[in-house]
Amino acid sequence: MMTTRILPRPLPELSEMNNYFWTSGRVGKLQIRRCGECGTYHHPYQGACHICGSRNVGPREVSGRGTVVAVTINHQPWFPGVPVPYVLALVELEEQASIRLMTNLPGVSVEEAKPGMQVEVCFEQHGEIYVPQFRKAGGPAQ
């Protein structure tokens, strides 16, 4: 579940609040914070549930499956070394409609990237950071 195309990108600074999200790809899993009281997922990470107010919120493994809800094709060469055009997609996780991740779609052509596409998580490794990305569901591992 690792992608091989490494794009130059700004990387996050790891902290106690986000470490689970950026490092869980090491074992091929995506984790999102979830409230232990009402079951609501939260992303980006929060210290308390915005639904019930509980502080019993912690990382939980999710399926890594989702649906592309929006796509944009970038034709502007904003970053040196990043070939254009490339796909940016908003992926909604199957666990909860309000949990959406902005991502790249490695292995998906500009022409085939469409809303409604079923996708699954894969990761791009940068040292100890594993950036979650999504590939076409059922497609070959990158």
Secondary structure, DSSP 8 states (H G I E B T S, - for coil): -B-------------TTTHHHHHGGGGT-EEEEEETTT--EESS--SS-TTT--S-EEEEEE--EEEEEEEEEE-S--STT--SSEEEEEEEETT-TT-EEEEE-TT--TTT--TT-EEEEEEEEETTEEEEEEEETT----
